Every structure is written in C-alpha cells, then in structure tokens.
Amino acid sequence: MWGSDPEDNEFTYVLRSTDQTVDGYWSIELPAQRYLTAKERQSATLEEGDLVVTKSSGSSKHIGKTTIVSSDMEKVGYCYGNFMQRLRTSTQLCSKYSWYVINSFICRQQLDVLSSTTTGLANLNGSLIGELVLPCPSKIEQQKIAQFLDYETAKIDALIDEQKRLIELLKEKRQAVISHAVTKGLNPDAPMKDSGAEWLGDVPAHWVAGKIKHLAKVISKGTTPSTLGGDFEDKGVRFIKAENVGKSISVSTSPEFFISEEVDELLKRSRLQESDVLVIIAGATTGKASVITDELLPANTNQAVSFIRPTSSIYSKWIALSMGLSSTQNEIQLTSVQSAQPNLSMEDLGNLSILIPPQSEVSDIIRYLEKSTKKIDILMAESERLMKLQVERRSALISAAVTGKIDVRDWQPPEDADLIDSNAAVQMERQDG
C-alpha cells in the first residue's frame, strides 16, 4: 500500500522495507507520510503480533527479512508499504516464535530459493511464503521457546551492542588522532598562527593555507563504460567505483569490477596512475577519498569518482587524510550542488582548502599516523571479530532452539528475566517513537 501524497496534513505512517534491519528489527526514523483512503487504511493497518516480511529486494540479504509489530506500533496506526507482506498467524502459532523461525537460517534459505527474480529484484508473495516448511511444536512449547530465546538473545545482543559502541569510540579516537596531526602537526612547541577560520583555530605558523589545486597536476573524473557501449567483465582492467573508495586510506578491492582492454583504451583519459587520490564526487558519500597503489594497476574509474594527480606522491595520503577532516566535509556541504544527491564539480574540488606543511614534515606526519592508526585498527578488527562470533552464536542458538535440538520445555526464566525482557523490548523497537 502506498496511497498518494498527503494534503492538508492528513496522512498515515506507511512503513517501508528500509525501516527493517537485516536481522529482523525495526529501525524507524522517518516513516513515510502518505494519504490513504479509509478502505486502504483498513486493509493495510498493522496490529500487535503481525509479522511483516520484505517481499521484494535486489539483495538476498534483505529478501525475507521479517519484523514483528509491537503494541506501541499498533497504537501509532502504522500501515505497510508495497514491497512488504503482512502475515497474521493462526491460533495454532505463537507470533513471537514464528518471528524467530522465519528469521532463522532455515527459513531465510527457503525464502531465497522460493523467491522469483525479475529485473534484478527477488520477489515473494503470500502464496510463496505459504510454502515455507516450519517446525511446529505445540503452542505451549512455542511460547516456551520464544521466552527462552528472548532471554538468551537479549544477553547476546547486549554483548554485540557493547562491541558496536567500542568500535564507534575507536573510530572517533582514530579520527581525532588524524585531525590533530593534520591540523596541528607533531611538534607541540611549534609557533602557531590564527588560521582565519573559526572551525580550525590556530595552525603551525610555517604551514601554508592553500587549495587542493595547488598540490595537483591534474583533477579529472572518469566515465561510465555503458555510455560508450562497454560492459563489465569477469577479468581485465580494474574499474574503480564509489564503493571502492573511502573505506580506508587505500582503495578497496571489494567489490571487484573489471573492464576490457578495448574499453580501457576508449577511456584512456581517465586511466589511473600510482598515488592518484580518488575522491567520490556524487552521492551520499561525496568527499570520501582513498589512494590507489601500484598493485591495483592498470585501473580506470567512473563518473562518480574524481582523481587528483598530485605534484608529488608525498602529498597523496596527505590530501586523502585532509579530505576526511570535518572542516573539509563542512566545506563540501556548502559548495556541492544539492540536488537529489550532493554533487561536487572539479572546480569546487580543486578550490577546497588544505593546509600545506613542508614536504619533510608531511612525510613525518604520515609515518606517525600509519603507526598510530594501525594500533587502533587492530583493536577495531578484534572487536569486529568478536561481534561476528556473537552474531554467529545467536543464529546457531535460534536454529537449534526452533528445530528442537535444544529442549527448553523445562526451562524456567532466571530471576533477572524481567530486566532482560525489558532490554529485549528496547532492542525490538529500535525506533524514535
């Protein structure tokens, strides 16, 4: 159900598949406001215990993801959108148990197989979802399994959230280390001067306040192969897209794209060279930057990515790190064309402000940051590993419980179960009201 654009402030909140997380939770921040007729509202209104399944998606991770409607959501009067399917369980099924089962590996794998694919989208419907083969113990046992999983998964989710918070703190620390080094240098006793910018404060007196174009021989961008009749290949010349830029200081090889040598010849104007700085110039990640290294060459890029060819390779990482500063990102926000998506022109990119220390100092700062951020990256990788283990443990526990490999018929909730249930309720909602 989608209805029409609202008028006179008369609207209904309509949920979309983007309001659901991959692991079956709600993440409602800005629900769509749509005008629905009384008949449309009646047919699409969600009630407590309803299961809402994503029935159309371009990603196998998202097809079949299922959320459960809470009592608070029912009070709001949410309806569900076009790419979702509502399931209302029979009296023989416990809705919370069904939510666990459908989100388990057992059912998600079935849904992936059952879905039909058209124009790159996987599709489900009520009939296909009805073909799911579910383990179905007595309703009393279903309720016991759901209660057991509520308790156990809440503990696991708390550990996962703890690792997520740690990762965010480490990211903040990493950026703070970079920002301080790139704007203040390494010598705490160096004479300082007013930068002239309130957001930057004092900077080393011997540094030059310049523009990115002052450090560049070339600033250009790529072309999409399809505009020249080309297409992607299984191997050949590496093709860098926005997805490969900004994840780290070096260009990422995941996902991988390739073009033929013939297409690369047609696109030779945007052939990349070692130490080129790649900058995303279109979309939500505009301004993210990475440096391309020799082992990724030969390579080319598309129209959403600019390449800056520095006057010296010493400045490659310096430019990329400077692009990540909050001050630079703010400047990008002010200068980029704000249409449907931000868009940064080559001229505006070249005119972005950058601090320019002596080359020897740039080299010292880069070496310092490589050493300092490596320590933080190791800690982040360990937190990611621990979080992945907990996610796998959670999935295995759910699969074991809903298939009877764990007998919970005699399980009794511990004394702290009320507290755990309260935390689980918060986790289930994950919304701003």
C-alpha positions in Angstrom: 0.0 0.0 0.0 1.4 3.4 -0.9 -1.5 5.8 -1.5 -0.8 9.3 -2.7 1.0 12.4 -1.5 -0.7 13.9 1.6 -2.7 17.1 1.6 -3.9 19.4 4.4 -1.7 17.5 6.9 -3.9 14.4 6.7 -1.6 11.4 6.5 -0.9 7.8 7.6 2.5 6.5 8.5 3.5 3.8 5.9 6.4 1.6 6.7 8.9 0.5 4.1 11.4 -2.3 3.9 14.2 0.3 4.6 12.6 0.6 8.1 13.6 -3.0 8.8 17.1 -4.3 9.6 18.6 -7.4 8.0 18.3 -9.3 11.3 14.6 -8.6 11.8 14.4 -5.5 13.9 12.6 -2.2 13.3 14.7 0.9 12.6 12.0 3.5 12.2 13.4 7.1 12.0 11.5 8.9 9.3 8.5 6.8 8.3 6.8 7.8 5.1 3.8 10.1 5.4 1.1 9.1 2.8 -2.5 9.8 2.2 -4.6 6.6 2.3 -8.3 6.2 1.9 -10.3 4.7 4.7 -10.5 1.5 2.7 -6.8 1.4 2.1 -6.0 2.0 5.8 -8.4 -0.7 6.9 -6.7 -3.3 4.6 -3.1 -2.3 5.5 -3.2 -1.3 9.2 -0.8 -3.3 11.3 -1.8 -5.0 14.6 0.3 -6.2 17.5 1.8 -9.6 16.7 1.6 -9.1 12.9 4.7 -10.3 11.0 5.9 -8.0 8.2 8.1 -9.6 5.5 10.1 -7.8 2.8 8.8 -9.5 -0.3 10.9 -7.6 -3.0 14.6 -6.7 -2.9 17.7 -6.6 -5.0 19.7 -8.2 -2.2 19.5 -11.8 -1.0 20.3 -10.4 2.5 17.1 -8.4 2.6 14.6 -10.6 0.8 12.5 -12.3 3.5 13.7 -10.2 6.5 10.8 -10.2 9.0 9.8 -7.9 11.8 7.1 -8.2 14.4 4.6 -5.5 15.3 4.5 -4.3 19.0 1.6 -2.9 20.9 3.1 0.6 20.8 3.3 0.3 17.0 -0.3 -0.7 16.8 -1.2 2.4 18.8 0.5 4.6 16.2 -1.5 3.1 13.5 1.2 2.1 11.1 0.4 0.6 7.7 2.8 -1.4 5.5 4.1 -0.5 2.1 4.2 -2.0 -1.4 7.3 -4.2 -1.0 6.1 -5.8 2.2 3.8 -8.7 3.0 1.8 -8.9 6.2 1.4 -12.3 8.0 -1.2 -12.7 10.7 -0.6 -16.0 12.4 -3.3 -18.6 13.2 -4.3 -19.6 16.7 -2.0 -22.6 16.4 1.0 -20.4 16.1 2.8 -18.1 18.6 3.7 -14.9 16.6 7.0 -14.4 18.5 8.0 -18.0 17.9 7.1 -17.5 14.2 9.3 -14.4 14.1 12.2 -16.4 15.4 11.7 -19.2 12.9 11.2 -17.0 9.8 14.4 -15.0 10.6 16.4 -18.2 11.2 18.8 -19.6 8.6 16.4 -22.4 8.0 13.6 -20.2 6.6 15.7 -17.4 5.1 17.4 -20.0 3.0 14.0 -21.3 1.9 12.8 -17.8 1.1 15.9 -17.2 -1.0 15.1 -20.3 -3.1 11.4 -19.6 -3.3 11.8 -16.0 -4.5 11.4 -15.4 -8.2 13.7 -12.8 -9.9 12.6 -10.1 -12.3 14.6 -7.1 -13.5 17.3 -7.7 -10.8 14.8 -7.9 -8.0 13.9 -11.0 -6.0 10.2 -11.3 -5.3 8.0 -13.1 -2.9 4.2 -13.2 -2.5 1.7 -14.6 0.0 1.5 -17.9 -1.8 5.3 -18.4 -2.0 5.7 -17.5 1.7 2.9 -20.0 2.5 5.1 -22.8 1.0 7.6 -22.4 3.9 8.2 -25.6 5.8 8.2 -24.7 9.5 8.9 -26.8 12.6 5.7 -26.6 14.6 5.7 -27.9 18.2 2.7 -27.4 20.5 1.8 -23.8 21.1 2.9 -24.1 24.8 6.3 -25.3 23.6 6.4 -22.5 21.0 5.8 -20.0 23.8 8.5 -21.6 25.9 11.0 -21.5 23.0 10.2 -17.8 22.4 10.6 -17.0 26.0 13.9 -18.8 26.2 15.2 -17.1 23.0 14.1 -13.7 24.3 16.2 -14.2 27.4 19.3 -15.7 25.7 19.4 -13.4 22.6 19.0 -10.3 24.8 22.2 -11.2 26.5 23.9 -11.8 23.2 22.5 -8.6 21.7 23.9 -6.7 24.8 27.4 -8.1 24.0 27.0 -7.1 20.3 25.9 -3.6 21.2 28.9 -3.3 23.6 31.3 -4.1 20.7 29.4 -1.7 18.4 29.9 1.1 21.0 33.5 0.2 21.3 34.0 0.3 17.6 32.4 3.7 17.4 34.6 5.0 20.2 37.7 3.7 18.4 36.6 5.3 15.1 36.2 8.6 16.9 39.6 8.3 18.5 41.2 7.4 15.2 39.7 10.4 13.5 40.7 12.6 16.4 44.3 11.4 16.1 44.3 12.1 12.4 42.6 15.5 12.7 45.1 16.8 15.3 48.1 15.7 13.3 46.8 17.1 10.0 45.9 20.5 11.5 48.4 21.0 14.4 51.4 18.9 13.4 53.6 16.8 15.7 55.6 19.5 17.5 53.6 20.8 20.5 56.1 23.7 20.8 55.9 24.9 17.2 54.9 28.6 16.9 51.2 28.9 15.9 49.2 31.5 14.0 45.5 32.2 13.6 44.2 30.2 10.6 41.5 32.7 9.9 38.9 30.0 10.2 36.9 29.6 13.4 36.4 25.9 12.9 40.2 25.3 12.5 41.7 27.6 15.2 45.4 28.0 15.4 47.7 26.2 13.0 51.5 25.9 12.8 52.9 29.3 11.7 55.1 27.9 9.0 52.3 26.0 7.3 50.7 27.4 4.2 46.9 27.7 3.8 46.3 26.7 0.3 43.8 24.9 -2.1 43.9 21.3 -3.3 44.6 22.6 -6.8 47.9 23.9 -5.5 49.0 20.3 -4.9 47.6 18.9 -8.1 48.9 18.4 -11.7 45.5 17.0 -12.8 42.0 17.0 -11.4 39.6 15.0 -13.6 37.0 12.2 -13.4 36.1 9.0 -15.2 33.3 7.8 -17.5 30.8 5.0 -17.1 31.6 2.2 -19.7 28.0 1.7 -20.7 27.9 5.3 -22.2 30.5 4.0 -24.7 28.8 0.7 -25.3 31.1 -1.2 -22.9 30.1 -3.5 -20.0 31.8 -5.1 -17.0 33.9 -8.2 -17.4 35.0 -11.1 -15.2 38.6 -10.0 -15.5 40.7 -7.4 -17.3 41.5 -3.8 -16.3 40.3 -3.0 -12.8 37.5 -0.5 -12.7 37.2 1.6 -9.5 33.7 2.7 -8.4 32.5 4.8 -5.5 32.0 1.5 -3.5 35.8 1.0 -3.5 36.7 4.5 -2.2 36.7 5.9 1.3 36.7 2.7 3.4 40.4 3.2 4.2 43.4 5.3 3.1 43.9 2.7 0.3 41.4 1.9 -2.5 39.4 -1.2 -1.6 39.2 -4.3 -3.9 35.8 -5.3 -2.6 33.6 -5.4 -4.6 35.7 -6.0 -7.7 34.8 -4.6 -11.2 36.7 -5.1 -14.5 36.5 -3.7 -18.0 38.1 -5.0 -21.2 41.4 -3.6 -22.5 39.4 -2.3 -25.5 37.0 -0.3 -23.3 40.0 0.9 -21.2 41.5 2.3 -24.4 38.4 4.2 -25.1 38.6 5.6 -21.5 42.3 6.2 -21.6 41.8 9.9 -20.5 40.9 8.5 -17.0 43.5 5.8 -16.7 44.8 5.9 -13.2 48.4 6.2 -12.0 50.1 5.1 -8.8 49.5 7.6 -6.0 46.4 9.2 -7.6 43.9 10.3 -5.0 40.4 9.1 -5.7 37.5 11.2 -4.4 33.8 10.4 -4.5 32.1 13.4 -6.1 28.4 12.3 -6.2 26.0 10.7 -3.8 25.8 10.4 0.0 29.5 9.7 0.4 30.7 12.7 -1.5 34.2 13.7 -0.3 35.4 10.3 0.8 38.9 9.7 -0.5 41.5 6.9 -1.0 44.8 6.5 -2.7 45.5 3.9 -5.4 48.6 1.8 -5.1 50.7 0.2 -7.8 49.4 -3.4 -7.3 45.9 -2.3 -8.3 47.1 -1.0 -11.7 46.1 -1.0 -14.5 42.9 0.7 -13.4 40.2 3.2 -14.5 37.3 4.8 -12.9 33.8 6.1 -13.5 32.0 9.5 -13.5 31.1 9.4 -9.8 34.8 9.4 -8.9 37.4 12.1 -9.4 41.1 11.6 -9.5 43.6 14.1 -8.2 47.1 13.6 -9.6 49.4 15.3 -7.0 52.5 17.3 -7.9 54.4 14.9 -5.7 53.4 11.4 -4.4 54.3 12.6 -0.9 51.1 14.6 -0.9 48.8 11.7 -1.9 48.0 10.4 1.5 48.0 14.0 2.9 45.3 15.0 0.5 43.2 11.9 1.3 43.6 12.4 5.0 42.7 16.1 4.7 39.5 15.2 2.8 38.4 13.3 5.9 38.6 16.3 8.2 35.2 17.6 9.5 36.2 21.1 8.3 36.7 19.8 4.7 33.4 17.8 4.8 31.6 21.0 6.0 33.2 22.9 3.1 32.0 20.3 0.7 28.5 20.5 2.1 28.5 24.3 1.5 29.9 24.1 -2.1 28.4 20.9 -3.5 25.3 21.1 -5.7 22.4 19.9 -3.6 20.0 18.3 -6.0 18.6 14.8 -5.4 22.2 13.9 -4.3 25.2 16.0 -3.5 27.5 16.6 -6.5 30.9 18.2 -6.4 32.4 19.8 -9.5 36.0 19.6 -10.5 36.4 23.3 -9.9 34.9 23.1 -6.4 37.1 20.1 -5.6 40.2 22.0 -6.6 39.2 25.0 -4.6 38.8 23.1 -1.3 41.0 24.4 1.5 44.0 22.4 2.6 46.9 23.1 4.9 50.3 22.6 3.3 53.3 21.8 5.6 56.9 21.4 4.2 57.3 18.0 2.4 59.6 16.6 5.1 57.0 17.3 7.7 54.3 15.7 5.6 56.3 12.5 5.5 56.9 12.5 9.2 53.2 13.0 9.9 52.2 10.3 7.5 54.6 7.8 9.2 53.3 8.8 12.6 49.7 8.3 11.6 50.3 5.0 9.9 51.8 3.7 13.1 49.2 5.2 15.4 46.1 4.3 13.4 47.5 0.7 12.9 47.2 0.1 16.7 43.6 1.4 16.6 42.8 -0.6 13.5 44.0 -3.8 15.3 41.6 -3.1 18.2 38.7 -2.4 15.8 39.4 -5.6 13.9 39.3 -7.6 17.1 36.0 -6.0 18.1 34.6 -6.8 14.7 35.8 -10.4 15.1 34.1 -10.8 18.5 30.9 -9.2 17.2 30.8 -11.6 14.2 31.3 -14.5 16.6 28.3 -13.3 18.7 26.1 -12.9 15.6 27.0 -16.5 14.5 26.3 -17.7 18.1 22.9 -16.0 18.1 22.0 -17.5 14.7 23.1 -21.0 15.8 21.2 -20.7 19.1 17.9 -19.7 17.3 18.2 -22.5 14.7 18.9 -25.1 17.4 16.0 -23.9 19.6 13.3 -23.8 16.9 14.3 -27.2 15.5 14.2 -28.9 18.9 18.0 -29.6 19.1 17.8 -27.7 22.5 15.0 -29.0 24.7 13.6 -26.0 26.6 10.3 -27.5 27.8 11.6 -27.5 31.4 13.4 -24.2 31.1 12.5 -21.6 33.7 13.4 -17.9 33.4 16.0 -16.7 35.9 15.3 -14.0 38.4 16.8 -11.3 36.2 14.5 -12.3 33.3 12.3 -9.2 33.7 15.3 -6.9 33.3 16.4 -8.9 30.3 12.9 -8.8 28.8 12.9 -5.0 29.2 16.2 -4.7 27.4 14.9 -7.0 24.7 11.8 -4.8 24.2 14.0 -1.8 23.6 16.1 -3.8 21.2 13.0 -4.9 19.3 11.7 -1.4 18.8 15.0 0.4 17.8 12.9 3.5 16.9 12.4 7.1 17.9 8.8 6.7 18.9 
